Amino acid sequence: MIVRVLKAALVAGFLAACVAATLQAFLTSPLILQAETHEKASAPEAHAAAWGGLLHLAHSSHEPADAADESAWEPGEGFPRIAFTALATLVSGVGYASILAASILAAGRQFDLQTTLRWAIGGFLAASLAPAVGLPPELPGMGGAHLAERQIWWVSTAIGTGLGLYLITNVRHHAALGIGLIAIVLPHLIGAPHAEAAASDVPAVLAAQFAARSLAVAFAFWATLGLALGWYWTRQEKRTESGFLPRTASVSGDGKAV
């Protein structure tokens, strides 16, 4: 079972990363390059913000310019940057696919396209849309609170939203409904961390376009992840039933392997 989950996660993560990386190259990367020109023009000594990674699909993870370490390594412009961004997206895709598959198995749900797509949309709501309500995706040069504070709030919001969605949709009890709603709303009542005086030379229109496009890319990423996971898992089951793959041995009540 573990091997099957890993195979499905690798295939789904790869396909989702291909879709996301392609969309990023045409939709969000040009906006990042434009924002960096404003950032360098307003503060020539500022170091370029870190390239996108795991949290880039959900929100910006850029450090403030004054906190950047000039000696830190970063990929070069052009192909190296695109390649490392795609690699980070691939690692994120495999990780998210593994979590998604493990969650479906732990909940005792059957793997099919409808189930995996529905759970993947839940992943988009928990890991992308809900955190973006308090911390919308940000471009380089846009001021923000300390990176660690934003990451803690993002993780708390993602876990709370995921837990809340599960309780609301899977546990048929009034108490579960109430706890689920509290888990979803509580991070937003506490509030996301923001800098006291965040000033930016990035045009507001550019920032709005980046936030909208980032969420669109994130939705395409999660939808592809869910569909690919369900498709590959179903394909593996059919191959097992037809005899192309060995069945996993199980133990009967008398202790004999069947």
C-alpha positions in Angstrom: 0.0 0.0 0.0 2.8 2.4 0.9 4.5 1.7 -2.5 1.2 2.4 -4.3 0.7 5.6 -2.5 4.2 6.8 -3.3 3.8 5.9 -7.0 0.5 7.7 -7.2 1.9 10.7 -5.4 4.9 10.9 -7.8 2.7 10.6 -10.9 0.1 13.1 -9.6 2.7 15.5 -8.3 4.6 15.5 -11.6 1.6 16.1 -13.7 0.3 18.9 -11.4 3.8 20.5 -11.3 3.9 20.5 -15.1 0.6 22.3 -15.3 1.5 24.8 -12.6 5.0 25.5 -13.9 3.6 26.1 -17.4 0.9 28.5 -16.0 3.5 30.2 -13.8 5.8 30.9 -16.7 3.0 32.7 -18.6 0.9 34.2 -15.9 2.9 35.0 -12.7 6.6 35.0 -13.7 6.2 38.1 -16.0 4.5 40.0 -13.1 7.4 39.0 -10.7 9.9 40.3 -13.2 8.0 43.6 -13.5 7.8 43.9 -9.7 11.5 43.3 -9.4 12.2 46.3 -11.7 10.2 48.5 -9.4 12.0 47.0 -6.3 15.4 47.6 -7.8 14.5 51.1 -9.0 13.3 52.1 -5.5 16.0 50.4 -3.5 19.1 49.4 -5.7 20.8 48.0 -2.7 18.0 45.6 -1.9 18.5 42.0 -2.6 16.0 40.1 -4.8 13.4 38.2 -2.9 13.6 34.4 -2.7 12.2 32.4 -5.6 8.8 30.7 -5.2 8.5 27.4 -3.5 6.1 25.4 -1.4 4.2 28.3 0.0 4.3 30.3 -3.3 1.2 28.4 -4.5 -0.7 29.7 -1.4 0.9 33.1 -0.5 4.1 35.0 -0.9 7.1 34.0 1.3 9.4 36.9 0.5 11.5 38.3 3.2 11.5 42.1 3.7 14.3 43.7 1.7 16.1 45.0 4.9 16.2 41.4 6.2 17.6 39.8 3.1 21.1 38.3 3.3 23.2 39.5 0.4 25.4 36.5 0.7 22.5 34.1 0.3 22.5 32.0 -2.9 19.8 32.3 -5.4 19.3 30.8 -8.9 20.4 33.0 -11.9 18.1 34.8 -14.2 16.5 33.0 -17.1 16.5 29.2 -17.4 18.1 28.4 -14.0 15.4 30.4 -12.2 12.7 28.7 -14.2 14.2 25.3 -13.6 14.6 25.7 -9.8 11.1 27.1 -9.5 9.7 24.1 -11.5 11.7 21.8 -9.2 10.3 23.4 -6.1 6.8 23.1 -7.6 7.4 19.4 -8.3 8.6 18.7 -4.7 5.5 20.6 -3.5 3.2 18.6 -5.8 4.6 15.2 -4.6 4.3 16.3 -1.0 0.7 17.5 -1.3 -0.2 14.4 -3.3 1.1 12.2 -0.5 -0.8 14.1 2.1 -3.9 14.0 0.0 -3.7 10.2 -0.6 -2.9 9.5 3.1 -5.9 11.7 4.2 -8.3 9.9 1.9 -7.0 6.5 3.1 -7.2 7.5 6.7 -10.8 8.7 6.3 -11.7 5.3 4.7 -12.8 6.8 1.4 -12.7 4.9 -1.8 -10.2 6.2 -4.5 -12.0 7.4 -7.6 -11.9 10.6 -9.7 -14.9 12.2 -7.9 -13.5 11.6 -4.4 -9.9 12.7 -5.2 -11.1 15.8 -7.0 -13.4 16.7 -4.2 -10.6 16.3 -1.6 -8.2 18.2 -3.8 -10.6 21.2 -4.0 -10.7 21.0 -0.2 -6.9 21.2 -0.3 -7.1 24.3 -2.4 -9.5 25.9 0.0 -7.4 25.0 3.0 -3.9 25.6 1.6 -4.5 28.4 -0.9 -7.8 30.3 -0.7 -8.3 30.5 3.1 -4.7 31.8 3.8 -5.0 34.3 0.9 -7.9 36.0 2.7 -5.4 37.2 5.4 -2.2 37.0 3.4 -2.8 37.5 -0.3 0.0 36.4 -2.6 2.6 39.2 -2.7 5.2 40.4 -5.2 8.8 41.2 -4.5 9.2 44.6 -3.0 5.9 44.5 -1.1 6.4 45.1 2.6 5.1 42.5 5.0 5.6 41.1 8.5 8.4 38.8 9.4 8.5 35.6 7.4 8.3 33.3 10.4 5.2 35.0 11.7 3.5 34.7 8.3 4.4 31.1 7.9 3.1 30.2 11.4 -0.2 31.9 10.6 -0.4 30.2 7.2 0.2 26.8 8.6 -2.3 27.4 11.4 -4.9 28.6 8.9 -4.4 25.7 6.5 -4.6 23.1 9.3 -7.7 24.8 10.9 -9.5 25.1 7.6 -8.7 21.5 6.6 -9.9 20.2 10.0 -13.0 22.4 9.8 -13.9 21.2 6.3 -13.5 17.6 7.3 -15.7 18.0 10.4 -18.4 19.8 8.5 -18.5 17.4 5.6 -17.8 14.1 7.2 -19.0 14.1 10.8 -22.8 14.2 11.1 -23.1 16.0 14.5 -24.1 19.5 15.5 -21.0 19.8 17.8 -18.7 18.8 14.9 -20.4 21.5 12.8 -19.8 24.1 15.4 -16.2 23.1 16.1 -15.5 23.0 12.3 -16.8 26.6 11.8 -14.7 27.8 14.8 -11.6 26.1 13.4 -12.1 27.8 10.0 -12.9 31.3 11.4 -10.6 31.5 14.4 -7.3 32.3 12.5 -9.1 35.1 10.7 -10.5 36.5 14.0 -6.9 36.5 15.4 -5.7 38.2 12.2 -2.8 37.6 9.9 0.5 39.3 10.8 1.2 42.5 8.9 4.0 45.1 9.0 3.0 48.3 10.9 3.9 50.5 8.0 4.1 48.6 4.7 5.1 50.8 1.8 5.7 49.6 -1.7 6.4 51.1 -5.1 4.7 48.1 -6.8 1.6 49.4 -8.6 -1.6 48.2 -7.0 -2.9 46.9 -10.3 0.2 44.7 -10.7 -0.3 43.3 -7.1 -4.0 42.6 -7.7 -3.2 40.8 -11.0 -0.6 38.7 -9.2 -2.9 37.7 -6.4 -5.7 36.7 -8.7 -3.4 34.8 -11.1 -1.6 33.0 -8.3 -4.9 31.7 -6.9 -5.9 30.6 -10.4 -2.7 28.7 -10.8 -3.2 27.2 -7.4 -6.6 26.0 -8.3 -5.4 24.4 -11.6 -2.5 22.8 -9.6 -4.9 21.2 -7.0 -7.5 20.2 -9.6 -4.8 18.5 -11.7 -3.4 16.9 -8.6 -6.8 15.4 -7.6 -7.7 14.2 -11.1 -4.2 12.6 -11.7 -4.2 10.9 -8.3 -7.6 9.4 -8.9 -6.8 8.4 -12.4 -3.5 6.7 -11.6 -4.9 4.9 -8.5 -7.9 3.6 -10.5 -5.5 2.5 -13.3 -3.4 0.6 -10.8 -6.4 -1.2 -9.3 -7.6 -2.2 -12.8 -4.2 -3.6 -13.6 -4.1 -5.5 -10.3 -7.5 -7.0 -11.0 -6.6 -8.0 -14.5 -3.5 -9.8 -13.2 -0.8 -7.4 -14.5 0.3 -6.5 -11.0 0.7 -8.9 -8.0 -2.0 -8.6 -5.4 -1.0 -7.6 -1.9 -1.0 -10.6 0.4 -3.5 -10.6 3.2 -3.9 -12.9 6.2 -7.1 -14.9 6.8 -8.6 -15.7 10.1 -6.8 -19.0 10.4 -3.4 -17.3 9.9 -2.9 -18.4 6.3 -1.9 -16.0 3.6 -4.4 -15.5 0.9 
